[in-house]
Amino acid sequence: MHVENGWYCVKLPGPEQLRQNITWEAAREHEANFFRNPPWANQLTLRDRYGVPSLTQQLSFLLSELIAEKQVTQIERILAETQDRFNRLPSPPSSDPVQEVTGLIWKFQRQVDREIEGTADRGGLIQKINMLGDSFRHDIRASAPIFVPFRVDQEYSSNPTLVRSHDLSNVSDQAPRIFRAISRELPDNVPFTVQRELIQAFLEFWSSSIGSFITRADETVNKHFMNLSRAHFSGYPALHRKVNFTLKDRRSTLTKNARQYIGWLYEMEKQSTFTLNLHYIRDYKQKFLVLYRSYRLQYLDEGDLVRRWTPVPPHAREARERKRKLLLDRVISGDATATHDLLPLLPTDSSNVAIEIMADVRAYWQVTFKRFVDYVSLAIDMEFVRGFGKDLGVTLVHDLGISGPKAKELYAAYVAEPREIAAERENLRHQLDRLETAQSMIEEWQQEAGAPM
């Protein structure tokens, strides 16, 4: 039979000795004398397994092992939990509050500068602003004037690059506008007010998109830097509140400046119809003239119009039509060189003046759209993003008042630990001391008990 903890041999008092109320000490002495006699005395290697003291020592060791194992596990678990709670507390106040506060401020300034310059983080500030810029560009792009070079009640296929189901401006709409505007002009000389009215019409759509872009940029920058402020200063509530007050004040100023500057850019576009990009606007005008005339030719009685255009033999007319269609395909595909070749091949009619105005306005929209989107995006970057970080550290030092006569008191107040955190820190420190003491006592007890041979 396997005995897990070995065997022990004891000599207990007999019935007669028990009736005589033998004492514990006398019984142990009687037992010791018993084991001093043969054959027990001759078994030197087994001597530690004789007697009640040896058995008691072994039982004590086994019992302490069972108890200690459970206690050690429990103490280690509680100790780890308490240590984790202690580690999660804010760092204790520095013995040098001046260095602590200035270090926090300039560390915050450096992190703000890194965010402004751009990080590889997918959720970085610049990535967020760029997404807003793309949305703004899409909104402004949707304001492109949609001109249709034929009557809207004519049949046509809905080509999304030219025609949408709303906001159509067609030749029949422009004719009354043109004739009402003519005063002292010679024939075919239309007053510029016609183009101005059309330009003003699409500019009106920009106002809400501008306001939305500014508001969303303001909210994005504020949320981003408030999160950064919380990460840096949340362990110092008094300092955190003061820093946030400065950041909110700066945000208010930047928002006001951005609205004023971008509003000025918008007003400039509304007041002045101007560009020095003459080649650019002329090139676009030629492209839109080709596009509008080609579509008009497609949806008119093309046979009558061509016959009235010039008397040419049928075979020559067919060759010219093939060339025109080939060039038109090249223009639509983006071939700029085909525009000038195609324009002379397209016939004109009574709507030519209106189509000229359409091409003028659409080409100018292309110029102002590109520059305005760029300027507004740059203004957002300068005012909200770069403006937020400009001299931020200096402003914080000034607003915190830590450069004045009460600097020492303010430094200490800003990094002072809240009472509840200080009390929690002291309580956890005492718990850790008690648990570590208990752990040491169990280890000493186990070492002193020792397993007998």
Buried (B, 14 or more C-beta within 10 A) or exposed (E): EEEEEEEBEBBEBEEEEEEEEBEEEEBBEBBBEBBEEEEBEEEEEBEBBBBBEBBEBBEEBBEBEEEBEEBBEEBEEBBEEBBEBBEEBBEEBBEEBBEBBBEBBBEBBEBBBEBBEBEEEEEBBBEBBBEBBEBBBEBBEEBBBBBBBBBEEEEBEEEEEBBBEEEEBBBBBBBEBBEEBBEEEEEEEBBEEBBEEBBEBBBEBBEEBBEBBBEBBBEBBBEBBBEBBEEBBEBBBBBBEBBBEBBEEBBEEBBEBBBEBBBEBBEEBBEEBEEEEEEBBEBBBBBBBBBBBBBBBBBBEEEEBBEEBEEEEEEEBEEBEEEBBEBBEBBBEEEEEBBBBBBEBBBBBEBBBBBBBBBBBBBBBBBBBBBBBEBBBEBBBBBBBBBBBBEBBEBBBEBBBBEEEEBEEBBBBBBBBEEEBBEBBEEBEEBBEEBBEBBEEBEEEBEEBEEBE
